[in-house]
Amino acid sequence: MSVIYEVTLTTGEFFKAGTVDKIYVSLVGSLDRSDKFRVWSLTHFMPGSSKSIKIKSENDLGEILLVKLYKDKHLLMPEDSWYPQHVTVEASNNQVFNFPCYTWLIDDDSLEVMEGTARKRHEYNSDILEQHWINEMGERQAAYQWSTYAPGIPRCINAETIKDLPKDARFTVERKIGVVFNVDSAMLELGLDPLKISKKIWNSLGDLHKKCDFSSIPISAYVAKHWKEDTFFGYQYLNGSNPVLIKQCTAIPSKFPVTDEMVSPSLGPSTSLQHELQKGNIFIVDYEMLTGIPAHSINENQQYLEAPMCLLYSNPENELIPIAIQIKQEPGPQNPIFFPNDSKYDWRLAKIWVRHADTQLHQLVSHLLKTHLFAEVFSIATLRKLPNAHPIFKLLMPHLKFTLNINTAARKLLIAEGGVFDQAFSTGGIAKVQILQRALAQTTYASLCLPEDLAIRGVEKLPNYHYRDDALKIWFAINRFVESIVDVYYKNDASVQDDSETQEWVAEIFTEGFLARPSSGIPTSFCTKADLTKYLTMVIFTCSGQHTAVNSGQFDWGSWMPNNPSTMQKPPPTEKGKVGKTDIFCTLPGEGSMAIVLATIHLLSKTSPSSAKLGTYVEERFTEAAPQACIKKFQTDLLQIQREIETRNEGLELKYGYLLPNLIENSVAI
C-alpha cells in the first residue's frame, strides 16, 4: 500500500540564506527509503520562506530517520548556497518528524539531516544512524582541525583567514556588515583622521580632551571627570572593564613592605593596618605576571612595562581606596612606595602605572585568553566530538556560534605581527605571547568557576561589587538551566559515565585547550551529573556573561586614555618629589598609539545588529517538549534578573549594566 509524506522545507531568515539553485529531497526510514524528488516551485527559495512537496512511496518507510537534501547549480549561474533551517515530514497517519538543519548546502552537494530527537550514540539503535554518525563525525573532524598559534597557549582552529573556515563557521551577511574590523574606518567614525595622527607627546589635558571628547557617552564622560579620584580608582576594580583581579589581603607580602605608619593617614586614627587586615578590609592587586616581560618598542621608540602592586582599603563609608603603590616587584631605594599623601603628581603617576598594568592583563588575560581563546577551544572540541543529535551539542551550539570567525579575524587584527598590539601596546612583540603562556600556566578550573573564584579571592562581602552580584545571578540561572537539561537526558551518574562522546569531548578540551596540565584541575572526565552540570555552566558562562563583563565596557572605561594607557613612554620614577605635570604627559602614550587603541576598543565594544541575547535561541535545535520547557524557565529567570538589576541601578550614580541579560550575547561573537 502506498504512503504519502508531506515534506516542508524552511529556509533561514537572514539575507542570502535562500537560493535559486535546484533542490531535491529524499527520505530514509527504518523500513525503506524513498526516491529523490525535485522541489518544484514558481518562486525561488527565499529567506524565511517554506516550501512543501508530497512524496509518494509504494511502501511504508517506517520511522523517518533521515532527510537527504540535494542541490544542483544552474548551468548559467554562479553557485548559490542554501541555508535550510528545518524540515518537517508528516506521514499519512499524522505522525510528524522534525529535522533541525541549521547548516549550509554548498555547490552540487548533498546534506543528510537526522531526526531531531536528542540522543547519544548508544541510543541510535540503527545501522543507518550508526553510519550517519560515522559520516558526520568524519566530515566534521576533517573540516575542523587543531593548529598551534604559539607554543604554551591554547590551540586554535587551523585557519589563516576567515575564508579558510567552513561556511557554517562564518558570519552571516548581516553580522558581517555589522562587525567590520577596520581600524582606519573606526578612527574616522570617532572623528580621528588617520592621515593627521601625529607622534607628538601631549602638552595638556586640553589637548587630550580635543582628541578624546566622548562626553555624549555617559560612562566615558564620568571617567574623564573623575579619573584622578582615589575612590573612582578603587571602584574600577569592582565594576570597571576588568573586575576580576582584586583579592583580599590577609598578610602584607614581604616584597611589599608597607607598615602601619606609612598608611595610617589613609586608615584614620582609630584603627591600624593589622586590625584592618584581621577584619578583612585590606585588598591587593598584584601584577606579578608582568615581572621581567620585555616591553615592546613602538616605531623604534623604547616603551616601558612594570609589574606594580597596589594595596586598597575598604573604608567605613564602603569606599574602596588605594593606600599604597609599589611600581616594581622588588623593594629597594630606587623603587619607592607611593602613598596618597605624597605629592599630587607622584601619586597620580603611580596610579597611572597601575592602570597601565591593568590594561595589559585585561586585554590579554581576562579578555583574550579567558573568554575568546577558551571559547574557541570549547567550540572546536564540540564540533569535532559531538554530533548534531547529541543533547550537549544542542545545548552548547548557540553559545559557540561565530566564535571561530571572530577569533580568526581578531588574531590578524590584534596579535599577529604588525597588529594592534605591536603598534600601540607595551606588551606587543614577544611580550604578548609570554604573558599568555604565563596566564595559561596559572589558570585553574576553580578560577573559571565564578563562585569558587570569588571565594578564593576573598571578595564575597566586599561592598558595592556589582559585577560579583550580577555575575552570580547569571551563573546560577545558567546552572539551573543546565541542570534541568542534564536531568532530561541523564537518568543517573552511570549514564554520564557511559556517554563516550561527552567523555572524549572533555578530554580533548583538557589536552588541546589546557595542554594536559594536571595542576590546572581541569576535568579530564565526568563521573557524576553534578560534574557535568558544573562544567557546562562554566562553558556557557565563560562564553556569555563573563565575556560581556570584560568586553562591553572597553570603550566606556578606556576612551579617556589616561585611565587605561596602552603603553608608557618613560620609565617609572625612582625617587619621590621629582614628578611634575610634564613628566606625566611625556609618559602617556602618544597620539598615534592612542588613536589606534581608541579605534580598536570602539570596534570591540560594538554590538552586532544581528546578535542573539542570552537565552534567546534562534536555532531551535531541541525538538522535544521537555528541553523546550527548560528553555522557557531559563528565559523567565533571566527576565527576573533583568528587573532586579534595573531596580538596583535606579539608586546608583554610576549604573552597572554590563550584565543585564538583554545586553549579554549568547556567544563570543564580537
Secondary structure, 3 states (H helix, E strand, C coil): CCEEEEEEEEECCCCCCCECCEEEEEEEECCCECCCEECCCCCCECCCCEEEEEEEECCCCCCEEEEEEEEECCCCCCCCCECEEEEEEECCCCCEEEEECCCCECCCCEEEEECCCCCCHHHCCCHHHHHHHHHHHHHHHHHCCEECCCCCCCCEECCCCHHHCCHHHCCCHHHHHHCCCCHHHHHHHCCCCHHHCCCCCCCCHHHHHHHCCCCCCHHHHHHHHHCCCHHHHHHHHHHCCCCCCCEECCCCCCCCCCCHHHHHHHHCCCCCHHHHHHHCCEEEEECHHHCCCCCCCECCECCECCCCEEEEEECCCCCEEEEEEECCCCCECCECEECCCCCHHHHHHHHHHHHHHHHHHHHHHHHHHHHHHHHHHHHHHHHHHCCCCCHHHHHHHHHCCCHHHHHHHHHHHHHCCCCHHHHHCCCCCHHHHHHHHHHHHHCCHHHHCHHHHHHHHCCCCCCCCHHHHHHHHHHHHHHHHHHHHHHHHCCCHHHHHCCHHHHHHHHHHHHHHCCCCHHHCCCCCCCCHHHHHHHHHHHHHHHHHHHHHHHCCHHHHHCCHHHCCCCECCCCCCCCCCCCHHHHHHHCCCHHHHHHHHHHHHHHCCCCCCCCECCCCCCCCCCCHHHHHHHHHHHHHHHHHHHHHHHHHCCCCCCCCCCCHHHCECCCCC
